[in-house]
Amino acid sequence: MRWRTGAVDEITCDRRTNRNPTRAVEIVRELLDVRSDSEIAEHLNSLGYHRQLPPLHGELHPSHPGPTRDEPGEITVPEAARVLGIHEAAIYPWIRSGEMTARQTRHRRWCIALDNDIEAYWKQRVATSSHLKRRANTHYETGQAV
């Protein structure tokens, strides 16, 4: 520390390199995709990791969206882009404006409900748009692996 008078004091302190016990972090990583925050917190508490842990992957709060796995009939933005044959960037404005119904998972990934009627509507919209360029997508059309 340098003072106005020109004097200098040296202050040292020890820093912990990891605030969270390694095993607790491993447990959270294992359960992150299959359990809610409150269930993970209960599990950690049952193992003896009480209030000493700060939130490990965001705020442990019950209002967070549910599991990150897609619900039946939902696809991600990259999958929707492949289905429609357009770039992913064209889908986000539709989600933000509310034109395309989607929900955001705990890890901020968008899941889009897509059935045959909705898919037909968006394919028609893409086909009639003068702004969007369709991409060749032979893998999806023939049902082959990508």
C-alpha positions as CSV (number, residue, x, y, z in Angstrom):
1,M,0.0,0.0,0.0
2,R,1.4,3.4,-0.9
3,W,0.5,6.3,1.3
4,R,0.4,10.0,0.2
5,T,3.4,10.7,2.3
6,G,5.4,8.3,0.2
7,A,5.6,5.6,2.9
8,V,4.9,2.1,1.7
9,D,3.4,-0.8,3.7
10,E,3.2,-4.3,2.5
11,I,0.1,-6.3,3.4
12,T,-0.2,-10.0,2.6
13,C,-3.0,-12.4,3.2
14,D,-3.7,-16.0,2.3
15,R,-6.4,-16.7,-0.3
16,R,-8.4,-19.9,-0.7
17,T,-8.1,-21.2,-4.2
18,N,-11.4,-23.0,-4.2
19,R,-14.3,-21.9,-2.0
20,N,-16.4,-25.0,-2.7
21,P,-15.5,-28.6,-1.6
22,T,-14.5,-30.5,-4.7
23,R,-16.9,-33.4,-4.0
24,A,-19.9,-31.0,-3.7
25,V,-19.0,-29.5,-7.1
26,E,-18.9,-33.0,-8.6
27,I,-22.3,-33.8,-7.1
28,V,-23.8,-30.6,-8.6
29,R,-22.4,-31.4,-12.0
30,E,-23.8,-34.9,-11.9
31,L,-27.3,-33.7,-10.9
32,L,-27.5,-30.5,-12.8
33,D,-29.5,-31.8,-15.8
34,V,-31.8,-34.2,-14.0
35,R,-32.8,-32.3,-10.8
36,S,-34.1,-28.9,-9.9
37,D,-32.0,-26.4,-7.8
38,S,-34.1,-27.1,-4.7
39,E,-33.6,-30.9,-5.1
40,I,-29.9,-30.4,-5.5
41,A,-29.8,-28.2,-2.4
42,E,-31.7,-30.8,-0.3
43,H,-29.4,-33.6,-1.5
44,L,-26.3,-31.5,-0.6
45,N,-27.8,-30.7,2.8
46,S,-28.5,-34.4,3.5
47,L,-24.9,-35.1,2.8
48,G,-23.7,-32.5,5.3
49,Y,-23.0,-29.6,3.0
50,H,-25.0,-27.0,4.9
51,R,-25.0,-23.3,4.4
52,Q,-21.2,-23.2,3.9
53,L,-21.8,-23.4,0.1
54,P,-22.5,-20.4,-2.0
55,P,-24.8,-21.1,-5.0
56,L,-22.9,-23.4,-7.3
57,H,-24.6,-22.7,-10.6
58,G,-26.7,-19.6,-10.1
59,E,-29.1,-18.7,-7.4
60,L,-30.7,-21.7,-5.7
61,H,-34.2,-20.5,-6.1
62,P,-37.4,-22.5,-6.8
63,S,-38.6,-19.9,-9.4
64,H,-35.9,-21.1,-11.9
65,P,-37.2,-23.0,-14.9
66,G,-37.4,-26.7,-14.6
67,P,-35.1,-29.4,-16.0
68,T,-33.0,-28.6,-19.1
69,R,-34.1,-31.6,-21.0
70,D,-36.5,-31.0,-23.8
71,E,-40.1,-31.8,-23.2
72,P,-41.7,-34.2,-25.8
73,G,-42.4,-32.2,-29.0
74,E,-39.8,-29.6,-28.2
75,I,-36.7,-28.9,-30.2
76,T,-33.7,-26.5,-29.8
77,V,-33.0,-23.4,-31.9
78,P,-30.3,-25.2,-34.0
79,E,-32.7,-28.1,-34.6
80,A,-35.4,-25.7,-35.7
81,A,-33.0,-24.0,-38.0
82,R,-32.2,-27.3,-39.6
83,V,-35.9,-28.2,-40.0
84,L,-36.7,-24.8,-41.6
85,G,-33.5,-24.7,-43.6
86,I,-32.4,-21.3,-42.4
87,H,-29.7,-19.8,-40.1
88,E,-30.2,-19.9,-36.3
89,A,-29.9,-16.1,-36.2
90,A,-33.2,-15.8,-38.1
91,I,-35.1,-17.6,-35.3
92,Y,-34.1,-15.5,-32.3
93,P,-36.0,-12.4,-33.4
94,W,-39.2,-14.4,-33.8
95,I,-38.7,-15.8,-30.2
96,R,-38.0,-12.3,-28.8
97,S,-41.0,-10.7,-30.5
98,G,-43.3,-13.5,-29.3
99,E,-44.1,-14.7,-32.8
100,M,-42.6,-18.1,-32.1
101,T,-43.5,-19.8,-28.9
102,A,-40.5,-21.0,-26.9
103,R,-39.4,-21.4,-23.3
104,Q,-36.0,-20.9,-21.8
105,T,-34.4,-23.6,-19.7
106,R,-32.4,-23.2,-16.6
107,H,-29.2,-23.0,-18.7
108,R,-30.8,-20.3,-20.9
109,R,-31.3,-22.7,-23.9
110,W,-34.4,-22.1,-25.9
111,C,-36.9,-25.0,-26.4
112,I,-39.5,-24.5,-29.2
113,A,-42.7,-26.5,-29.3
114,L,-43.0,-27.9,-32.8
115,D,-45.8,-30.1,-34.1
116,N,-46.8,-30.7,-37.8
117,D,-49.1,-27.7,-38.0
118,I,-46.6,-25.3,-36.5
119,E,-43.8,-26.7,-38.7
120,A,-45.9,-26.3,-41.8
121,Y,-46.7,-22.7,-40.8
122,W,-43.1,-21.7,-40.3
123,K,-41.9,-23.5,-43.5
124,Q,-44.6,-21.6,-45.5
125,R,-43.4,-18.3,-43.8
126,V,-39.8,-19.0,-44.7
127,A,-40.7,-20.0,-48.3
128,T,-42.6,-16.8,-48.8
129,S,-40.1,-14.5,-47.2
130,S,-38.0,-12.3,-49.4
131,H,-35.5,-11.7,-46.6
132,L,-34.5,-15.3,-45.7
133,K,-32.3,-17.5,-47.8
134,R,-33.2,-21.2,-47.6
135,R,-30.3,-23.5,-47.0
136,A,-30.0,-26.9,-48.7
137,N,-30.9,-29.5,-46.0
138,T,-30.9,-32.9,-47.6
139,H,-30.3,-34.7,-44.4
140,Y,-33.5,-33.6,-42.6
141,E,-35.7,-34.1,-45.7
142,T,-34.6,-37.7,-46.2
143,G,-34.5,-38.6,-42.6
144,Q,-30.8,-39.4,-42.7
145,A,-28.5,-38.8,-39.8
146,V,-26.8,-35.4,-39.7
